[in-house]
Amino acid sequence: MKLFIQRHAKTDQYSESGKDFDRKLLAKGINQAIELGTYFKEHQIDPALIYCSTSARTRQTATLIQKNQLFSSKIQFLDSIYLCERDELLRLLWSLQDQESLLIIGHNNGISDLASYFLDEFVELRTGEFIQIDFELDTWKETSQGLGIVKNRFRPEV
């Protein structure tokens, strides 16, 4: 089983509305997301299921990655993973049935905490950073602390 975790690309610190949820990507973030799409395509990263936070910055990141890497799965936008903690992401994973691979596009600290949990070491995903964690297990319910193996990690430096 494969878990792909993607932190949204580089964002503006402020939004016109003043709400964190509405923050958009900076020019650097747009370039990062475009490069990520190319990277995903070159490395044949095409998850069976894609969950993305509903914030402006994660939606933009997902859309720009999708432009270069036409995923066979549709992106599902979930309010529940906007700024959520690791436990919410674990509940989501453990509820999955037959999906062999999952991509989560989200936010810190939740996604870094999730990676840290599965790898049993501190992981701090920076903006635009991607990590692939593989499991030699049959179901998502079997995943637990320290059972993941890093197979791929990438951050565009544009």
C-alpha positions in Angstrom: 0.0 0.0 0.0 1.2 3.5 -0.8 0.4 6.7 1.0 1.3 9.9 -0.8 1.3 13.1 1.3 1.6 16.5 -0.3 1.8 19.8 1.6 0.2 22.8 -0.3 2.7 25.0 -2.2 4.1 28.3 -1.0 1.4 30.8 0.0 0.8 34.4 0.7 0.7 35.1 4.5 -2.6 37.1 4.1 -5.8 36.9 2.1 -8.1 39.7 0.9 -10.8 38.4 3.2 -8.4 38.2 6.2 -9.2 34.5 6.6 -6.6 31.8 6.6 -8.8 29.5 4.6 -8.7 32.0 1.6 -5.0 32.3 1.4 -3.7 31.8 -2.2 -0.5 30.6 -3.7 2.3 33.0 -4.4 4.1 33.0 -7.8 6.7 30.6 -6.2 3.9 28.3 -5.1 2.4 28.2 -8.5 5.7 27.3 -10.0 6.2 24.6 -7.3 2.8 23.1 -8.0 3.5 23.0 -11.7 6.8 21.3 -11.1 5.2 18.8 -8.8 2.8 17.9 -11.6 5.7 17.2 -13.9 7.4 15.2 -11.1 4.3 13.1 -10.5 4.0 12.4 -14.2 7.6 11.4 -14.6 7.4 9.1 -11.5 4.0 7.7 -12.5 2.4 8.8 -9.3 -1.3 8.2 -9.9 -3.1 7.3 -6.7 -6.3 5.3 -6.6 -7.9 7.9 -4.3 -7.2 11.6 -3.7 -8.3 13.6 -0.7 -7.7 17.4 -0.7 -8.5 20.0 1.9 -11.0 22.6 0.7 -8.8 25.7 1.4 -7.9 27.9 -1.5 -4.2 27.0 -1.3 -4.7 23.3 -1.3 -7.3 23.5 -4.2 -4.8 25.6 -6.2 -2.0 23.1 -5.5 -4.2 20.1 -6.5 -5.4 21.8 -9.7 -1.9 22.8 -10.9 -0.6 19.3 -10.2 -3.6 17.9 -12.1 -2.8 20.0 -15.1 0.5 18.2 -15.7 -0.4 14.8 -14.3 -3.9 13.7 -15.4 -4.9 11.6 -12.5 -7.1 8.6 -13.2 -8.9 9.3 -9.9 -11.1 12.3 -9.3 -9.9 14.7 -6.5 -12.3 14.7 -3.5 -12.3 17.9 -1.6 -13.0 17.4 2.1 -13.7 20.1 4.7 -12.7 17.7 7.5 -9.0 17.8 6.5 -8.6 21.6 6.6 -6.0 22.2 9.3 -6.9 18.8 10.9 -4.7 16.9 13.3 -3.1 13.5 12.8 -5.9 11.6 14.6 -8.5 12.9 12.0 -6.2 11.7 9.2 -5.8 8.3 10.8 -9.6 7.9 11.2 -9.9 8.7 7.5 -7.2 6.2 6.5 -8.5 3.4 8.7 -12.0 3.8 7.2 -10.7 3.0 3.7 -11.5 -0.3 2.1 -9.8 -1.5 -1.0 -7.8 1.4 -2.2 -4.1 0.4 -2.8 -2.9 4.0 -2.8 -4.0 7.4 -1.4 -2.8 11.0 -1.9 -3.6 13.5 0.8 -3.1 17.2 -0.1 -3.2 19.1 3.2 -1.7 21.3 5.9 0.8 21.2 8.7 0.9 20.2 11.4 -1.4 17.3 10.7 0.3 15.9 7.6 3.8 16.1 9.1 2.5 14.5 12.3 1.0 11.7 10.2 4.3 11.1 8.3 6.2 11.2 11.6 3.9 8.7 13.2 4.1 6.2 10.4 7.9 6.5 10.1 8.5 6.8 13.8 10.8 9.7 13.3 10.4 13.5 13.2 9.2 14.7 9.7 8.6 18.4 8.9 7.1 18.8 5.5 7.8 22.2 4.0 5.5 24.0 1.7 5.3 22.2 -1.6 7.0 19.1 -0.2 5.9 15.6 -1.1 6.6 12.3 0.6 5.6 8.7 -0.3 5.3 6.2 2.5 4.8 2.5 1.6 3.4 -0.2 3.8 3.9 -4.0 3.5 0.4 -4.6 4.7 -3.0 -5.7 3.3 -5.3 -3.1 4.7 -5.2 0.5 5.9 -6.6 -0.7 9.3 -3.3 -2.5 9.9 -1.2 0.6 9.6 0.4 1.8 12.8 3.3 3.7 14.3 6.6 2.9 12.7 5.3 0.6 10.0 5.9 2.9 7.1 8.9 3.1 4.8 9.9 6.2 2.9 10.1 5.4 -0.8 10.2 8.9 -2.3 10.5 12.5 -1.1 10.7 15.7 -3.2 10.4 19.4 -2.9 10.6 21.7 -5.9 13.2 24.4 -5.4 11.9 26.9 -7.9 
